[in-house]
Amino acid sequence: MSNGPSGISLSYMLAGHWPYWLPEKAEKHPDELLRARLNYYDSKKSLVEHDLFSLADGLEGRSTNPVSLLLDSLQHPCADLGMDLPSMVEYRYHPEKEIDHLVLGRGPPGGSWHRMDPNLRTLSLAAWMSLPGLPFAEWESRHPPTVEAAAAESPVAQPLCARCSELAKRTKRNGQKVPLSRCSKCYRNGTHTDGNNNTSGAEANAVPREQQHGDGGNVVAVLDERSGKVSVKLLCPPRRNLSLKRQVSKEVETRALISSVAQYYESYVTEMGLARYFMNDTIVTTVVPLDGKCEASGLPERFRNGRWIVAGFNRTTNKRFTVVCNNLVLANGASDLANRLGVKGEGLEMPWVKYELPHLERALERYDDHARTQLKPVLIVGAGLSAADAVTICRSSGIPVVHVYRSRTAGLDKMLPGNVYPEYHEVHKMMKDSNRKHELYTPLPEHTIVDLAIGGDSRRVTVQHLKTGERRELDVSYCAILIGSRPDLRFISSITKGTNQTSDAPCPPVVLIPCPDSETEDETALNHCFGRQPVQPLTMWMFTEQLLSSCLGRKLYWLKNMCAKCKHINLTDKPRHKQRYNSVLGATHAGHCQHQQEEKPASNLTAATGMGLGEDPTKPIDCKNNPIDVDKYTNAVLRTPHAGLYAMGPLVGDNFVRFIPGGALSITAALHKHTEND
């Protein structure tokens, strides 16, 4: 499982925290049908022990999973009707009911929330971001989003002169938020900045992490001995300083800051005592089912007691790990991979083409305020909320925007009122009123991108009208393609390959992705069982995954589109564009790259998208339109012959955090029944 809100909620319940409804509060539930059911059943028993089918059958709401609706209706009664009623559920700890488990995640607890812009606000209301047992409002009241005065107590890394030591003592004595850590003489001698106002030399290491400004910029207070005045120096520009910062109404404040939500999820794991179950900063490379069909004689003893083998490596230490388990839960969310348009030139190395909003912001932050106003327009593709955020951020920084989107009638959901979501309504109003002139905003409805190219110093994008076919070339500074994301399911290739096989079929060969610092223990036995070839050099996508944060990794990322045998650019990466580009490449390239047809790109596509596991098995997994097909009351994956596989969260259609604990309840109840039977 992943360490986002889905994995955290499930870990909390598997650790022995079971939900109970409070009968005195349930008597006042607005839903008469649910109230009658609750009165019929024993409230002294947990929801984990009850028949979830009888309790949840017939409930309606914004989720297709009945158990999610059941728990949500008790934790957030009539939330969709605008009611703010107290929760009717309490969690009681039963240490004897604990089910041993392990939560794996790429980063700190919270998952993708740590990769979002911290200065934006959530789509859901703040109360809906709560996880079981610790309401978000209660946590936020104890963790206000301000710079604590205790941050000034950390000593600086460099030796202090007598004057600086006195300033540090005065700071500690007065409890000032901005530490007076340098006198003007030491500041002049020790601080050096480059053209981007970034601190270099000894001063860069002298400013501790605790002395950073609230939004990410390093600050230092300098005392001028002559005038006696204190001035605050900004050593480097604050991170993500392009996000819109304006006075918001009380209605807007009902939505939480993403930075607070990310911190809440990370703090939740520690405060609820779940840290021992979490293994963070890990990459899962392979999931192998052990269903008894493989030759068990070649397996070590420790591999014979489980049904799944999960392999991967630690991102920090590059150490490989192997986990054997009886049950596997897929909870890796929907935002691992950004969607691509699949247009000509998209597979080439173009650093000015961005697919995520934080990447666009970091690129624009390299310019000062004056340079931003001199930039060529930023081309933004998409009609969703991320595209609206990008439009708002660029316009608030004085950067012109060209907005390309397909539907002229694009609009917001009726559940998003204008007084709570004013920034999105402002953008969508301009999108609909495309005939008027707007400041720093040029809408292009019913258009799409057909080509990306670099000519000299210019960056050209060719757009085409969907109805008339008219094309135009635009010179832009950046192109942001914000058309959603999809889950990364490459590690379950063995599961998707086995979906169409009969139960008597032999164990399918699995391509395991080797990891750095691979241990040799049991390698021969595993290769013998899974038909794995000897360890090959690190594959390109795994190599770039490890180097994702380095400059070298970004430089080499484009190599994933290189043909492994002839090193020609593989323009036929997407099967649906194969015929178009084969005609462009000509007979010479086609004859030289015949092996491209032999590599079966369709199987690679299946492995990456989880095709075969969805409600429509002929289409890839889409968290909104084609989620993984699961049993609605146990969350067990249906379209696989392997037992012990579960899914929850956005992968099964629960795209709101408030519905995620319902999936955790289903899986906990199912595993509890299996444990009792065993």
Stockholm file with secondary structure:
# STOCKHOLM 1.0

chainA/1-678         MSNGPSGISLSYMLAGHWPYWLPEKAEKHPDELLRARLNYYDSKKSLVEHDLFSLADGLEGRSTNPVSLLLDSLQHPCADLGMDLPSMVEYRYHPEKEIDHLVLGRGPPGGSWHRMDPNLRTLSLAAWMSLPGLPFAEWESRHPPTVEAAAAESPVAQPLCARCSELAKRTKRNGQKVPLSRCSKCYRNGTHTDGNNNTSGAEANAVPREQQHGDGGNVVAVLDERSGKVSVKLLCPPRRNLSLKRQVSKEVETRALISSVAQYYESYVTEMGLARYFMNDTIVTTVVPLDGKCEASGLPERFRNGRWIVAGFNRTTNKRFTVVCNNLVLANGASDLANRLGVKGEGLEMPWVKYELPHLERALERYDDHARTQLKPVLIVGAGLSAADAVTICRSSGIPVVHVYRSRTAGLDKMLPGNVYPEYHEVHKMMKDSNRKHELYTPLPEHTIVDLAIGGDSRRVTVQHLKTGERRELDVSYCAILIGSRPDLRFISSITKGTNQTSDAPCPPVVLIPCPDSETEDETALNHCFGRQPVQPLTMWMFTEQLLSSCLGRKLYWLKNMCAKCKHINLTDKPRHKQRYNSVLGATHAGHCQHQQEEKPASNLTAATGMGLGEDPTKPIDCKNNPIDVDKYTNAVLRTPHAGLYAMGPLVGDNFVRFIPGGALSITAALHKHTEND
#=GR chainA/1-678 SS CCSSHHHHHHHHHHTTEEEEECHHHHTTCSCHHHHHHHHHSCTTSCGGGSCHHHHHTTCCSSCSCHHHHHHHHHHSTTGGGTCCCCCCEEEEECGGGCCCCCEECSSSTTGGGGTSCTTSEEEEEGGGGCBTTBCHHHHHHHSCSSCCGGGGGSCCSSCCCHHHHHHHHHHHHHTCSSCCCEEHHHHHHHCEECTTCCEETHHHHHSCGGGBCTTSCBEEEEECTTTCCEEEEESSCCTTTTSCCCCCCTTGGGEEEHHHHHHHHHHHHHHTTCGGGEECSEEEEEEEECCSCSCGGGSCGGGTTCSEEEEEEETTTCCEEEEEESCEEECCCSCSEECCCCCBTTTSCCTTEESSHHHHHHHHTTSCHHHHHTSCCEEEECSSHHHHHHHHHHHHTTCCEEEEESCTTCCCCTTSCTTTCHHHHHHHHHHHCTTSCBTTEEEEETEEEEEEEEETTEEEEEEEETTTCCEEEEECSEEEECCCEECCCGGGHHHHHTTTSCTTSCCCCCCCCCCTTCCCTTHHHHHHHHTCCSCCSCCHHHHHHHTTTSHHHHHHGGGGGBCTTTCCBCTTCSGGGHHHHHHHHHHHHHHHTTHHHHTCHHHHHHHHHTTTSBSSTTSCCBTTTBCBCBCTTTCBBSSCSCSSEEECGGGGTCCSGGGHHHHHHHHHHHHHHHHHHC
#=GC SS_cons         CCSSHHHHHHHHHHTTEEEEECHHHHTTCSCHHHHHHHHHSCTTSCGGGSCHHHHHTTCCSSCSCHHHHHHHHHHSTTGGGTCCCCCCEEEEECGGGCCCCCEECSSSTTGGGGTSCTTSEEEEEGGGGCBTTBCHHHHHHHSCSSCCGGGGGSCCSSCCCHHHHHHHHHHHHHTCSSCCCEEHHHHHHHCEECTTCCEETHHHHHSCGGGBCTTSCBEEEEECTTTCCEEEEESSCCTTTTSCCCCCCTTGGGEEEHHHHHHHHHHHHHHTTCGGGEECSEEEEEEEECCSCSCGGGSCGGGTTCSEEEEEEETTTCCEEEEEESCEEECCCSCSEECCCCCBTTTSCCTTEESSHHHHHHHHTTSCHHHHHTSCCEEEECSSHHHHHHHHHHHHTTCCEEEEESCTTCCCCTTSCTTTCHHHHHHHHHHHCTTSCBTTEEEEETEEEEEEEEETTEEEEEEEETTTCCEEEEECSEEEECCCEECCCGGGHHHHHTTTSCTTSCCCCCCCCCCTTCCCTTHHHHHHHHTCCSCCSCCHHHHHHHTTTSHHHHHHGGGGGBCTTTCCBCTTCSGGGHHHHHHHHHHHHHHHTTHHHHTCHHHHHHHHHTTTSBSSTTSCCBTTTBCBCBCTTTCBBSSCSCSSEEECGGGGTCCSGGGHHHHHHHHHHHHHHHHHHC
//
